[in-house]
Amino acid sequence: MQIQFPDEAPQYRGPDLVLTFPALVDGRRINCSITAEALEDHFGAQSSREDDVLRAFECHRHKIHHAACRLLYEVGMKPVILHSGYFRFCEG
């Protein structure tokens, strides 16, 4: 499975409190998301406000993409959402 992340800015979905970002899995576009809670708990976002979570994402993009890769390998060509608990499990 070939996974790449296009160099695109993540999109903030305020009602859901997530940032979404694309992955290309074997050339197919798959939506990935990370919760504001995960960005606050594990990547230093000061709040769930858009500017805070975007800053945290940009500072830790590589680690977030790596986690998304691991999850994509587990679930295949399906959208993934990275919750705070996923990072607790992976770090523990």
PDB file of N, CA, C and O in Angstrom:
ATOM      1  N   MET A   1       0.847  -1.172   0.000  1.00  0.00           N
ATOM      2  CA  MET A   1       0.000   0.000   0.000  1.00  0.00           C
ATOM      3  C   MET A   1       0.896   1.241   0.000  1.00  0.00           C
ATOM      4  O   MET A   1       1.771   1.390   0.853  1.00  0.00           O
ATOM      5  N   GLN A   2       0.667   2.109  -0.953  1.00  0.00           N
ATOM      6  CA  GLN A   2       1.423   3.356  -1.094  1.00  0.00           C
ATOM      7  C   GLN A   2       0.603   4.503  -0.510  1.00  0.00           C
ATOM      8  O   GLN A   2      -0.512   4.757  -0.967  1.00  0.00           O
ATOM      9  N   ILE A   3       1.141   5.203   0.497  1.00  0.00           N
ATOM     10  CA  ILE A   3       0.424   6.305   1.135  1.00  0.00           C
ATOM     11  C   ILE A   3       1.255   7.578   1.020  1.00  0.00           C
ATOM     12  O   ILE A   3       2.436   7.602   1.365  1.00  0.00           O
ATOM     13  N   GLN A   4       0.616   8.625   0.530  1.00  0.00           N
ATOM     14  CA  GLN A   4       1.245   9.937   0.424  1.00  0.00           C
ATOM     15  C   GLN A   4       0.284  10.982   0.974  1.00  0.00           C
ATOM     16  O   GLN A   4      -0.930  10.780   0.994  1.00  0.00           O
ATOM     17  N   PHE A   5       0.841  12.096   1.418  1.00  0.00           N
ATOM     18  CA  PHE A   5       0.034  13.200   1.910  1.00  0.00           C
ATOM     19  C   PHE A   5       0.310  14.417   1.044  1.00  0.00           C
ATOM     20  O   PHE A   5       1.417  14.955   1.066  1.00  0.00           O
ATOM     21  N   PRO A   6      -0.685  14.857   0.280  1.00  0.00           N
ATOM     22  CA  PRO A   6      -0.492  16.054  -0.550  1.00  0.00           C
ATOM     23  C   PRO A   6      -0.164  17.261   0.318  1.00  0.00           C
ATOM     24  O   PRO A   6      -0.592  17.349   1.469  1.00  0.00           O
ATOM     25  N   ASP A   7       0.586  18.169  -0.238  1.00  0.00           N
ATOM     26  CA  ASP A   7       0.975  19.381   0.483  1.00  0.00           C
ATOM     27  C   ASP A   7      -0.181  20.377   0.419  1.00  0.00           C
ATOM     28  O   ASP A   7      -0.139  21.360  -0.320  1.00  0.00           O
ATOM     29  N   GLU A   8      -1.215  20.095   1.215  1.00  0.00           N
ATOM     30  CA  GLU A   8      -2.407  20.938   1.268  1.00  0.00           C
ATOM     31  C   GLU A   8      -2.648  21.356   2.712  1.00  0.00           C
ATOM     32  O   GLU A   8      -2.314  20.627   3.647  1.00  0.00           O
ATOM     33  N   ALA A   9      -3.222  22.517   2.877  1.00  0.00           N
ATOM     34  CA  ALA A   9      -3.567  22.984   4.221  1.00  0.00           C
ATOM     35  C   ALA A   9      -4.739  22.161   4.754  1.00  0.00           C
ATOM     36  O   ALA A   9      -5.676  21.867   4.013  1.00  0.00           O
ATOM     37  N   PRO A  10      -4.693  21.791   6.025  1.00  0.00           N
ATOM     38  CA  PRO A  10      -5.833  21.080   6.612  1.00  0.00           C
ATOM     39  C   PRO A  10      -7.039  22.011   6.700  1.00  0.00           C
ATOM     40  O   PRO A  10      -6.895  23.233   6.731  1.00  0.00           O
ATOM     41  N   GLN A  11      -8.219  21.420   6.739  1.00  0.00           N
ATOM     42  CA  GLN A  11      -9.454  22.189   6.835  1.00  0.00           C
ATOM     43  C   GLN A  11     -10.070  21.999   8.219  1.00  0.00           C
ATOM     44  O   GLN A  11     -10.187  20.875   8.707  1.00  0.00           O
ATOM     45  N   TYR A  12     -10.458  23.099   8.839  1.00  0.00           N
ATOM     46  CA  TYR A  12     -11.075  23.062  10.169  1.00  0.00           C
ATOM     47  C   TYR A  12     -12.582  22.884  10.024  1.00  0.00           C
ATOM     48  O   TYR A  12     -13.245  23.637   9.309  1.00  0.00           O
ATOM     49  N   ARG A  13     -13.102  21.892  10.702  1.00  0.00           N
ATOM     50  CA  ARG A  13     -14.557  21.678  10.753  1.00  0.00           C
ATOM     51  C   ARG A  13     -15.007  21.987  12.175  1.00  0.00           C
ATOM     52  O   ARG A  13     -15.033  21.112  13.039  1.00  0.00           O
ATOM     53  N   GLY A  14     -15.360  23.246  12.398  1.00  0.00           N
ATOM     54  CA  GLY A  14     -15.718  23.728  13.727  1.00  0.00           C
ATOM     55  C   GLY A  14     -16.818  22.950  14.427  1.00  0.00           C
ATOM     56  O   GLY A  14     -16.666  22.619  15.603  1.00  0.00           O
ATOM     57  N   PRO A  15     -17.929  22.643  13.745  1.00  0.00           N
ATOM     58  CA  PRO A  15     -18.999  21.912  14.431  1.00  0.00           C
ATOM     59  C   PRO A  15     -18.557  20.545  14.960  1.00  0.00           C
ATOM     60  O   PRO A  15     -19.077  20.060  15.964  1.00  0.00           O
ATOM     61  N   ASP A  16     -17.586  19.931  14.267  1.00  0.00           N
ATOM     62  CA  ASP A  16     -17.090  18.611  14.677  1.00  0.00           C
ATOM     63  C   ASP A  16     -15.816  18.684  15.514  1.00  0.00           C
ATOM     64  O   ASP A  16     -15.375  17.676  16.067  1.00  0.00           O
ATOM     65  N   LEU A  17     -15.222  19.882  15.607  1.00  0.00           N
ATOM     66  CA  LEU A  17     -13.953  20.095  16.313  1.00  0.00           C
ATOM     67  C   LEU A  17     -12.858  19.158  15.807  1.00  0.00           C
ATOM     68  O   LEU A  17     -12.185  18.486  16.589  1.00  0.00           O
ATOM     69  N   VAL A  18     -12.695  19.126  14.491  1.00  0.00           N
ATOM     70  CA  VAL A  18     -11.645  18.328  13.870  1.00  0.00           C
ATOM     71  C   VAL A  18     -10.973  19.121  12.759  1.00  0.00           C
ATOM     72  O   VAL A  18     -11.543  20.057  12.198  1.00  0.00           O
ATOM     73  N   LEU A  19      -9.739  18.715  12.459  1.00  0.00           N
ATOM     74  CA  LEU A  19      -9.052  19.159  11.245  1.00  0.00           C
ATOM     75  C   LEU A  19      -9.067  17.978  10.290  1.00  0.00           C
ATOM     76  O   LEU A  19      -8.804  16.844  10.690  1.00  0.00           O
ATOM     77  N   THR A  20      -9.372  18.242   9.041  1.00  0.00           N
ATOM     78  CA  THR A  20      -9.319  17.183   8.040  1.00  0.00           C
ATOM     79  C   THR A  20      -8.154  17.456   7.099  1.00  0.00           C
ATOM     80  O   THR A  20      -7.813  18.603   6.813  1.00  0.00           O
ATOM     81  N   PHE A  21      -7.559  16.377   6.630  1.00  0.00           N
ATOM     82  CA  PHE A  21      -6.453  16.479   5.686  1.00  0.00           C
ATOM     83  C   PHE A  21      -6.488  15.244   4.795  1.00  0.00           C
ATOM     84  O   PHE A  21      -6.895  14.171   5.240  1.00  0.00           O
ATOM     85  N   PRO A  22      -6.065  15.385   3.538  1.00  0.00           N
ATOM     86  CA  PRO A  22      -6.156  14.261   2.615  1.00  0.00           C
ATOM     87  C   PRO A  22      -4.934  13.353   2.670  1.00  0.00           C
ATOM     88  O   PRO A  22      -3.827  13.765   3.014  1.00  0.00           O
ATOM     89  N   ALA A  23      -5.188  12.107   2.317  1.00  0.00           N
ATOM     90  CA  ALA A  23      -4.118  11.140   2.055  1.00  0.00           C
ATOM     91  C   ALA A  23      -4.398  10.552   0.687  1.00  0.00           C
ATOM     92  O   ALA A  23      -5.554  10.440   0.278  1.00  0.00           O
ATOM     93  N   LEU A  24      -3.367  10.183  -0.008  1.00  0.00           N
ATOM     94  CA  LEU A  24      -3.508   9.433  -1.252  1.00  0.00           C
ATOM     95  C   LEU A  24      -3.054   8.012  -0.962  1.00  0.00           C
ATOM     96  O   LEU A  24      -1.882   7.767  -0.676  1.00  0.00           O
ATOM     97  N   VAL A  25      -3.981   7.094  -1.039  1.00  0.00           N
ATOM     98  CA  VAL A  25      -3.694   5.681  -0.773  1.00  0.00           C
ATOM     99  C   VAL A  25      -3.813   4.947  -2.108  1.00  0.00           C
ATOM    100  O   VAL A  25      -4.899   4.809  -2.671  1.00  0.00           O
ATOM    101  N   ASP A  26      -2.669   4.483  -2.589  1.00  0.00           N
ATOM    102  CA  ASP A  26      -2.617   3.869  -3.922  1.00  0.00           C
ATOM    103  C   ASP A  26      -3.302   4.757  -4.960  1.00  0.00           C
ATOM    104  O   ASP A  26      -4.018   4.272  -5.836  1.00  0.00           O
ATOM    105  N   GLY A  27      -3.067   6.075  -4.845  1.00  0.00           N
ATOM    106  CA  GLY A  27      -3.598   7.040  -5.795  1.00  0.00           C
ATOM    107  C   GLY A  27      -5.021   7.484  -5.521  1.00  0.00           C
ATOM    108  O   GLY A  27      -5.516   8.383  -6.201  1.00  0.00           O
ATOM    109  N   ARG A  28      -5.693   6.892  -4.556  1.00  0.00           N
ATOM    110  CA  ARG A  28      -7.077   7.246  -4.240  1.00  0.00           C
ATOM    111  C   ARG A  28      -7.100   8.215  -3.056  1.00  0.00           C
ATOM    112  O   ARG A  28      -6.431   7.988  -2.048  1.00  0.00           O
ATOM    113  N   ARG A  29      -7.866   9.282  -3.183  1.00  0.00           N
ATOM    114  CA  ARG A  29      -7.950  10.299  -2.128  1.00  0.00           C
ATOM    115  C   ARG A  29      -8.822   9.783  -0.987  1.00  0.00           C
ATOM    116  O   ARG A  29      -9.969   9.385  -1.192  1.00  0.00           O
ATOM    117  N   ILE A  30      -8.249   9.800   0.228  1.00  0.00           N
ATOM    118  CA  ILE A  30      -8.939   9.349   1.432  1.00  0.00           C
ATOM    119  C   ILE A  30      -8.892  10.498   2.447  1.00  0.00           C
ATOM    120  O   ILE A  30      -7.843  11.110   2.648  1.00  0.00           O
ATOM    121  N   ASN A  31     -10.022  10.783   3.078  1.00  0.00           N
ATOM    122  CA  ASN A  31     -10.061  11.818   4.107  1.00  0.00           C
ATOM    123  C   ASN A  31      -9.531  11.288   5.427  1.00  0.00           C
ATOM    124  O   ASN A  31      -9.894  10.199   5.872  1.00  0.00           O
ATOM    125  N   CYS A  32      -8.675  12.073   6.035  1.00  0.00           N
ATOM    126  CA  CYS A  32      -8.166  11.797   7.373  1.00  0.00           C
ATOM    127  C   CYS A  32      -8.551  12.988   8.243  1.00  0.00           C
ATOM    128  O   CYS A  32      -8.673  14.112   7.758  1.00  0.00           O
ATOM    129  N   SER A  33      -8.739  12.728   9.522  1.00  0.00           N
ATOM    130  CA  SER A  33      -9.069  13.800  10.464  1.00  0.00           C
ATOM    131  C   SER A  33      -8.331  13.571  11.770  1.00  0.00           C
ATOM    132  O   SER A  33      -7.957  12.448  12.112  1.00  0.00           O
ATOM    133  N   ILE A  34      -8.133  14.657  12.484  1.00  0.00           N
ATOM    134  CA  ILE A  34      -7.603  14.593  13.838  1.00  0.00           C
ATOM    135  C   ILE A  34      -8.456  15.513  14.693  1.00  0.00           C
ATOM    136  O   ILE A  34      -8.785  16.624  14.278  1.00  0.00           O
ATOM    137  N   THR A  35      -8.811  15.060  15.873  1.00  0.00           N
ATOM    138  CA  THR A  35      -9.676  15.856  16.729  1.00  0.00           C
ATOM    139  C   THR A  35      -8.898  16.988  17.387  1.00  0.00           C
ATOM    140  O   THR A  35      -7.692  16.899  17.615  1.00  0.00           O
ATOM    141  N   ALA A  36      -9.636  18.057  17.683  1.00  0.00           N
ATOM    142  CA  ALA A  36      -9.040  19.162  18.427  1.00  0.00           C
ATOM    143  C   ALA A  36      -8.558  18.661  19.781  1.00  0.00           C
ATOM    144  O   ALA A  36      -7.526  19.109  20.280  1.00  0.00           O
ATOM    145  N   GLU A  37      -9.301  17.733  20.375  1.00  0.00           N
ATOM    146  CA  GLU A  37      -8.894  17.179  21.668  1.00  0.00           C
ATOM    147  C   GLU A  37      -7.527  16.502  21.574  1.00  0.00           C
ATOM    148  O   GLU A  37      -6.689  16.678  22.458  1.00  0.00           O
ATOM    149  N   ALA A  38      -7.296  15.734  20.519  1.00  0.00           N
ATOM    150  CA  ALA A  38      -5.998  15.080  20.338  1.00  0.00           C
ATOM    151  C   ALA A  38      -4.895  16.117  20.163  1.00  0.00           C
ATOM    152  O   ALA A  38      -3.794  15.960  20.691  1.00  0.00           O
ATOM    153  N   LEU A  39      -5.199  17.176  19.418  1.00  0.00           N
ATOM    154  CA  LEU A  39      -4.203  18.233  19.227  1.00  0.00           C
ATOM    155  C   LEU A  39      -3.907  18.961  20.524  1.00  0.00           C
ATOM    156  O   LEU A  39      -2.770  19.375  20.754  1.00  0.00           O
ATOM    157  N   GLU A  40      -4.912  19.124  21.379  1.00  0.00           N
ATOM    158  CA  GLU A  40      -4.690  19.746  22.685  1.00  0.00           C
ATOM    159  C   GLU A  40      -3.924  18.808  23.617  1.00  0.00           C
ATOM    160  O   GLU A  40      -2.968  19.221  24.273  1.00  0.00           O
ATOM    161  N   ASP A  41      -4.348  17.552  23.671  1.00  0.00           N
ATOM    162  CA  ASP A  41      -3.765  16.590  24.614  1.00  0.00           C
ATOM    163  C   ASP A  41      -2.339  16.175  24.269  1.00  0.00           C
ATOM    164  O   ASP A  41      -1.532  15.928  25.165  1.00  0.00           O
ATOM    165  N   HIS A  42      -2.024  16.098  22.984  1.00  0.00           N
ATOM    166  CA  HIS A  42      -0.749  15.488  22.584  1.00  0.00           C
ATOM    167  C   HIS A  42       0.176  16.384  21.757  1.00  0.00           C
ATOM    168  O   HIS A  42       1.354  16.067  21.591  1.00  0.00           O
ATOM    169  N   PHE A  43      -0.346  17.499  21.240  1.00  0.00           N
ATOM    170  CA  PHE A  43       0.470  18.312  20.344  1.00  0.00           C
ATOM    171  C   PHE A  43       0.501  19.795  20.708  1.00  0.00           C
ATOM    172  O   PHE A  43       0.904  20.627  19.895  1.00  0.00           O
ATOM    173  N   GLY A  44       0.078  20.127  21.926  1.00  0.00           N
ATOM    174  CA  GLY A  44       0.267  21.469  22.450  1.00  0.00           C
ATOM    175  C   GLY A  44      -0.698  22.546  22.011  1.00  0.00           C
ATOM    176  O   GLY A  44      -0.441  23.723  22.259  1.00  0.00           O
ATOM    177  N   ALA A  45      -1.823  22.187  21.355  1.00  0.00           N
ATOM    178  CA  ALA A  45      -2.811  23.217  21.011  1.00  0.00           C
ATOM    179  C   ALA A  45      -3.325  23.840  22.309  1.00  0.00           C
ATOM    180  O   ALA A  45      -3.636  23.125  23.262  1.00  0.00           O
ATOM    181  N   GLN A  46      -3.413  25.148  22.346  1.00  0.00           N
ATOM    182  CA  GLN A  46      -3.833  25.858  23.547  1.00  0.00           C
ATOM    183  C   GLN A  46      -5.335  25.779  23.771  1.00  0.00           C
ATOM    184  O   GLN A  46      -5.801  25.915  24.902  1.00  0.00           O
ATOM    185  N   SER A  47      -6.104  25.558  22.697  1.00  0.00           N
ATOM    186  CA  SER A  47      -7.562  25.452  22.785  1.00  0.00           C
ATOM    187  C   SER A  47      -8.056  24.751  21.525  1.00  0.00           C
ATOM    188  O   SER A  47      -7.265  24.343  20.676  1.00  0.00           O
ATOM    189  N   SER A  48      -9.363  24.620  21.418  1.00  0.00           N
ATOM    190  CA  SER A  48      -9.930  24.009  20.216  1.00  0.00           C
ATOM    191  C   SER A  48     -10.272  25.050  19.155  1.00  0.00           C
ATOM    192  O   SER A  48     -10.923  24.735  18.159  1.00  0.00           O
ATOM    193  N   ARG A  49      -9.833  26.294  19.369  1.00  0.00           N
ATOM    194  CA  ARG A  49     -10.030  27.341  18.363  1.00  0.00           C
ATOM    195  C   ARG A  49      -9.226  27.002  17.111  1.00  0.00           C
ATOM    196  O   ARG A  49      -8.173  26.370  17.181  1.00  0.00           O
ATOM    197  N   GLU A  50      -9.742  27.432  15.982  1.00  0.00           N
ATOM    198  CA  GLU A  50      -9.134  27.099  14.693  1.00  0.00           C
ATOM    199  C   GLU A  50      -7.654  27.456  14.615  1.00  0.00           C
ATOM    200  O   GLU A  50      -6.847  26.627  14.194  1.00  0.00           O
ATOM    201  N   ASP A  51      -7.280  28.671  15.012  1.00  0.00           N
ATOM    202  CA  ASP A  51      -5.882  29.067  14.881  1.00  0.00           C
ATOM    203  C   ASP A  51      -4.964  28.237  15.782  1.00  0.00           C
ATOM    204  O   ASP A  51      -3.826  27.951  15.410  1.00  0.00           O
ATOM    205  N   ASP A  52      -5.449  27.852  16.959  1.00  0.00           N
ATOM    206  CA  ASP A  52      -4.632  27.040  17.866  1.00  0.00           C
ATOM    207  C   ASP A  52      -4.412  25.628  17.333  1.00  0.00           C
ATOM    208  O   ASP A  52      -3.296  25.113  17.384  1.00  0.00           O
ATOM    209  N   VAL A  53      -5.470  25.000  16.821  1.00  0.00           N
ATOM    210  CA  VAL A  53      -5.310  23.622  16.330  1.00  0.00           C
ATOM    211  C   VAL A  53      -4.526  23.588  15.021  1.00  0.00           C
ATOM    212  O   VAL A  53      -3.769  22.649  14.773  1.00  0.00           O
ATOM    213  N   LEU A  54      -4.705  24.608  14.185  1.00  0.00           N
ATOM    214  CA  LEU A  54      -3.907  24.674  12.951  1.00  0.00           C
ATOM    215  C   LEU A  54      -2.418  24.816  13.262  1.00  0.00           C
ATOM    216  O   LEU A  54      -1.580  24.175  12.628  1.00  0.00           O
ATOM    217  N   ARG A  55      -2.101  25.654  14.235  1.00  0.00           N
ATOM    218  CA  ARG A  55      -0.697  25.845  14.617  1.00  0.00           C
ATOM    219  C   ARG A  55      -0.099  24.538  15.134  1.00  0.00           C
ATOM    220  O   ARG A  55       1.015  24.170  14.761  1.00  0.00           O
ATOM    221  N   ALA A  56      -0.843  23.839  15.992  1.00  0.00           N
ATOM    222  CA  ALA A  56      -0.354  22.572  16.537  1.00  0.00           C
ATOM    223  C   ALA A  56      -0.172  21.537  15.427  1.00  0.00           C
ATOM    224  O   ALA A  56       0.805  20.789  15.425  1.00  0.00           O
ATOM    225  N   PHE A  57      -1.111  21.498  14.492  1.00  0.00           N
ATOM    226  CA  PHE A  57      -0.997  20.554  13.376  1.00  0.00           C
ATOM    227  C   PHE A  57       0.260  20.841  12.561  1.00  0.00           C
ATOM    228  O   PHE A  57       1.033  19.932  12.256  1.00  0.00           O
ATOM    229  N   GLU A  58       0.457  22.101  12.214  1.00  0.00           N
ATOM    230  CA  GLU A  58       1.619  22.455  11.391  1.00  0.00           C
ATOM    231  C   GLU A  58       2.931  22.129  12.099  1.00  0.00           C
ATOM    232  O   GLU A  58       3.885  21.682  11.461  1.00  0.00           O
ATOM    233  N   CYS A  59       2.985  22.346  13.392  1.00  0.00           N
ATOM    234  CA  CYS A  59       4.214  22.067  14.145  1.00  0.00           C
ATOM    235  C   CYS A  59       4.495  20.571  14.268  1.00  0.00           C
ATOM    236  O   CYS A  59       5.643  20.172  14.465  1.00  0.00           O
ATOM    237  N   HIS A  60       3.467  19.748  14.155  1.00  0.00           N
ATOM    238  CA  HIS A  60       3.617  18.309  14.368  1.00  0.00           C
ATOM    239  C   HIS A  60       3.083  17.496  13.195  1.00  0.00           C
ATOM    240  O   HIS A  60       2.699  16.337  13.356  1.00  0.00           O
ATOM    241  N   ARG A  61       3.063  18.101  12.032  1.00  0.00           N
ATOM    242  CA  ARG A  61       2.506  17.462  10.830  1.00  0.00           C
ATOM    243  C   ARG A  61       3.121  16.087  10.587  1.00  0.00           C
ATOM    244  O   ARG A  61       2.402  15.136  10.281  1.00  0.00           O
ATOM    245  N   HIS A  62       4.434  15.969  10.718  1.00  0.00           N
ATOM    246  CA  HIS A  62       5.104  14.698  10.431  1.00  0.00           C
ATOM    247  C   HIS A  62       4.597  13.585  11.355  1.00  0.00           C
ATOM    248  O   HIS A  62       4.298  12.487  10.886  1.00  0.00           O
ATOM    249  N   LYS A  63       4.499  13.853  12.651  1.00  0.00           N
ATOM    250  CA  LYS A  63       4.022  12.847  13.607  1.00  0.00           C
ATOM    251  C   LYS A  63       2.568  12.477  13.343  1.00  0.00           C
ATOM    252  O   LYS A  63       2.188  11.312  13.465  1.00  0.00           O
ATOM    253  N   ILE A  64       1.757  13.464  12.983  1.00  0.00           N
ATOM    254  CA  ILE A  64       0.343  13.218  12.711  1.00  0.00           C
ATOM    255  C   ILE A  64       0.193  12.387  11.437  1.00  0.00           C
ATOM    256  O   ILE A  64      -0.614  11.458  11.399  1.00  0.00           O
ATOM    257  N   HIS A  65       0.949  12.704  10.413  1.00  0.00           N
ATOM    258  CA  HIS A  65       0.919  11.912   9.184  1.00  0.00           C
ATOM    259  C   HIS A  65       1.386  10.484   9.454  1.00  0.00           C
ATOM    260  O   HIS A  65       0.821   9.532   8.915  1.00  0.00           O
ATOM    261  N   HIS A  66       2.398  10.336  10.273  1.00  0.00           N
ATOM    262  CA  HIS A  66       2.891   8.994  10.617  1.00  0.00           C
ATOM    263  C   HIS A  66       1.793   8.179  11.311  1.00  0.00           C
ATOM    264  O   HIS A  66       1.594   7.007  10.991  1.00  0.00           O
ATOM    265  N   ALA A  67       1.085   8.797  12.258  1.00  0.00           N
ATOM    266  CA  ALA A  67      -0.006   8.113  12.947  1.00  0.00           C
ATOM    267  C   ALA A  67      -1.132   7.767  11.970  1.00  0.00           C
ATOM    268  O   ALA A  67      -1.704   6.679  12.041  1.00  0.00           O
ATOM    269  N   ALA A  68      -1.445   8.682  11.069  1.00  0.00           N
ATOM    270  CA  ALA A  68      -2.481   8.413  10.071  1.00  0.00           C
ATOM    271  C   ALA A  68      -2.074   7.247   9.173  1.00  0.00           C
ATOM    272  O   ALA A  68      -2.912   6.419   8.815  1.00  0.00           O
ATOM    273  N   CYS A  69      -0.798   7.178   8.806  1.00  0.00           N
ATOM    274  CA  CYS A  69      -0.288   6.047   8.009  1.00  0.00           C
ATOM    275  C   CYS A  69      -0.520   4.725   8.730  1.00  0.00           C
ATOM    276  O   CYS A  69      -1.018   3.766   8.141  1.00  0.00           O
ATOM    277  N   ARG A  70      -0.156   4.683  10.000  1.00  0.00           N
ATOM    278  CA  ARG A  70      -0.346   3.444  10.770  1.00  0.00           C
ATOM    279  C   ARG A  70      -1.801   3.028  10.776  1.00  0.00           C
ATOM    280  O   ARG A  70      -2.115   1.852  10.595  1.00  0.00           O
ATOM    281  N   LEU A  71      -2.688   3.981  10.981  1.00  0.00           N
ATOM    282  CA  LEU A  71      -4.104   3.658  11.034  1.00  0.00           C
ATOM    283  C   LEU A  71      -4.631   3.263   9.654  1.00  0.00           C
ATOM    284  O   LEU A  71      -5.453   2.354   9.545  1.00  0.00           O
ATOM    285  N   LEU A  72      -4.171   3.930   8.613  1.00  0.00           N
ATOM    286  CA  LEU A  72      -4.592   3.559   7.259  1.00  0.00           C
ATOM    287  C   LEU A  72      -4.147   2.138   6.916  1.00  0.00           C
ATOM    288  O   LEU A  72      -4.891   1.401   6.269  1.00  0.00           O
ATOM    289  N   TYR A  73      -2.957   1.749   7.334  1.00  0.00           N
ATOM    290  CA  TYR A  73      -2.509   0.372   7.104  1.00  0.00           C
ATOM    291  C   TYR A  73      -3.410  -0.619   7.828  1.00  0.00           C
ATOM    292  O   TYR A  73      -3.617  -1.732   7.345  1.00  0.00           O
ATOM    293  N   GLU A  74      -3.949  -0.227   8.985  1.00  0.00           N
ATOM    294  CA  GLU A  74      -4.827  -1.113   9.749  1.00  0.00           C
ATOM    295  C   GLU A  74      -6.211  -1.242   9.128  1.00  0.00           C
ATOM    296  O   GLU A  74      -6.773  -2.337   9.096  1.00  0.00           O
ATOM    297  N   VAL A  75      -6.775  -0.128   8.629  1.00  0.00           N
ATOM    298  CA  VAL A  75      -8.169  -0.145   8.169  1.00  0.00           C
ATOM    299  C   VAL A  75      -8.308  -0.199   6.654  1.00  0.00           C
ATOM    300  O   VAL A  75      -9.408  -0.425   6.148  1.00  0.00           O
ATOM    301  N   GLY A  76      -7.230   0.002   5.927  1.00  0.00           N
ATOM    302  CA  GLY A  76      -7.319  -0.026   4.476  1.00  0.00           C
ATOM    303  C   GLY A  76      -7.751   1.321   3.913  1.00  0.00           C
ATOM    304  O   GLY A  76      -7.439   2.372   4.472  1.00  0.00           O
ATOM    305  N   MET A  77      -8.451   1.274   2.831  1.00  0.00           N
ATOM    306  CA  MET A  77      -8.800   2.494   2.090  1.00  0.00           C
ATOM    307  C   MET A  77     -10.107   3.093   2.596  1.00  0.00           C
ATOM    308  O   MET A  77     -11.060   3.276   1.839  1.00  0.00           O
ATOM    309  N   LYS A  78     -10.132   3.393   3.881  1.00  0.00           N
ATOM    310  CA  LYS A  78     -11.306   3.999   4.507  1.00  0.00           C
ATOM    311  C   LYS A  78     -10.872   5.280   5.205  1.00  0.00           C
ATOM    312  O   LYS A  78      -9.722   5.390   5.630  1.00  0.00           O
ATOM    313  N   PRO A  79     -11.781   6.259   5.333  1.00  0.00           N
ATOM    314  CA  PRO A  79     -11.443   7.469   6.086  1.00  0.00           C
ATOM    315  C   PRO A  79     -11.061   7.116   7.526  1.00  0.00           C
ATOM    316  O   PRO A  79     -11.603   6.181   8.115  1.00  0.00           O
ATOM    317  N   VAL A  80     -10.126   7.876   8.072  1.00  0.00           N
ATOM    318  CA  VAL A  80      -9.693   7.639   9.454  1.00  0.00           C
ATOM    319  C   VAL A  80      -9.829   8.925  10.258  1.00  0.00           C
ATOM    320  O   VAL A  80      -9.738  10.031   9.724  1.00  0.00           O
ATOM    321  N   ILE A  81     -10.049   8.747  11.553  1.00  0.00           N
ATOM    322  CA  ILE A  81     -10.070   9.883  12.470  1.00  0.00           C
ATOM    323  C   ILE A  81      -9.170   9.549  13.648  1.00  0.00           C
ATOM    324  O   ILE A  81      -9.321   8.510  14.292  1.00  0.00           O
ATOM    325  N   LEU A  82      -8.246  10.432  13.914  1.00  0.00           N
ATOM    326  CA  LEU A  82      -7.292  10.248  15.002  1.00  0.00           C
ATOM    327  C   LEU A  82      -7.824  10.930  16.256  1.00  0.00           C
ATOM    328  O   LEU A  82      -7.884  12.157  16.334  1.00  0.00           O
ATOM    329  N   HIS A  83      -8.203  10.125  17.223  1.00  0.00           N
ATOM    330  CA  HIS A  83      -8.695  10.617  18.514  1.00  0.00           C
ATOM    331  C   HIS A  83      -7.546  10.648  19.511  1.00  0.00           C
ATOM    332  O   HIS A  83      -6.501  10.039  19.281  1.00  0.00           O
ATOM    333  N   SER A  84      -7.732  11.340  20.587  1.00  0.00           N
ATOM    334  CA  SER A  84      -6.728  11.428  21.640  1.00  0.00           C
ATOM    335  C   SER A  84      -6.348  10.041  22.157  1.00  0.00           C
ATOM    336  O   SER A  84      -5.172   9.770  22.396  1.00  0.00           O
ATOM    337  N   GLY A  85      -7.322   9.177  22.327  1.00  0.00           N
ATOM    338  CA  GLY A  85      -7.055   7.821  22.833  1.00  0.00           C
ATOM    339  C   GLY A  85      -6.125   7.036  21.929  1.00  0.00           C
ATOM    340  O   GLY A  85      -5.356   6.208  22.417  1.00  0.00           O
ATOM    341  N   TYR A  86      -6.172   7.272  20.624  1.00  0.00           N
ATOM    342  CA  TYR A  86      -5.265   6.566  19.715  1.00  0.00           C
ATOM    343  C   TYR A  86      -3.819   6.890  20.057  1.00  0.00           C
ATOM    344  O   TYR A  86      -2.962   6.006  20.063  1.00  0.00           O
ATOM    345  N   PHE A  87      -3.552   8.156  20.340  1.00  0.00           N
ATOM    346  CA  PHE A  87      -2.176   8.560  20.667  1.00  0.00           C
ATOM    347  C   PHE A  87      -1.755   8.030  22.032  1.00  0.00           C
ATOM    348  O   PHE A  87      -0.595   7.664  22.221  1.00  0.00           O
ATOM    349  N   ARG A  88      -2.677   7.986  22.980  1.00  0.00           N
ATOM    350  CA  ARG A  88      -2.355   7.401  24.292  1.00  0.00           C
ATOM    351  C   ARG A  88      -1.985   5.940  24.137  1.00  0.00           C
ATOM    352  O   ARG A  88      -1.029   5.470  24.755  1.00  0.00           O
ATOM    353  N   PHE A  89      -2.728   5.224  23.321  1.00  0.00           N
ATOM    354  CA  PHE A  89      -2.471   3.814  23.092  1.00  0.00           C
ATOM    355  C   PHE A  89      -1.125   3.616  22.391  1.00  0.00           C
ATOM    356  O   PHE A  89      -0.344   2.743  22.768  1.00  0.00           O
ATOM    357  N   CYS A  90      -0.863   4.426  21.378  1.00  0.00           N
ATOM    358  CA  CYS A  90       0.384   4.297  20.602  1.00  0.00           C
ATOM    359  C   CYS A  90       1.611   4.700  21.412  1.00  0.00           C
ATOM    360  O   CYS A  90       2.692   4.141  21.224  1.00  0.00           O
ATOM    361  N   GLU A  91       1.448   5.669  22.313  1.00  0.00           N
ATOM    362  CA  GLU A  91       2.579   6.138  23.108  1.00  0.00           C
ATOM    363  C   GLU A  91       2.851   5.215  24.285  1.00  0.00           C
ATOM    364  O   GLU A  91       3.968   5.161  24.798  1.00  0.00           O
ATOM    365  N   GLY A  92       1.827   4.493  24.708  1.00  0.00           N
ATOM    366  CA  GLY A  92       1.945   3.669  25.912  1.00  0.00           C
ATOM    367  C   GLY A  92       2.523   2.337  25.709  1.00  0.00           C
ATOM    368  O   GLY A  92       2.662   1.572  26.663  1.00  0.00           O
TER     369      GLY A  92
END
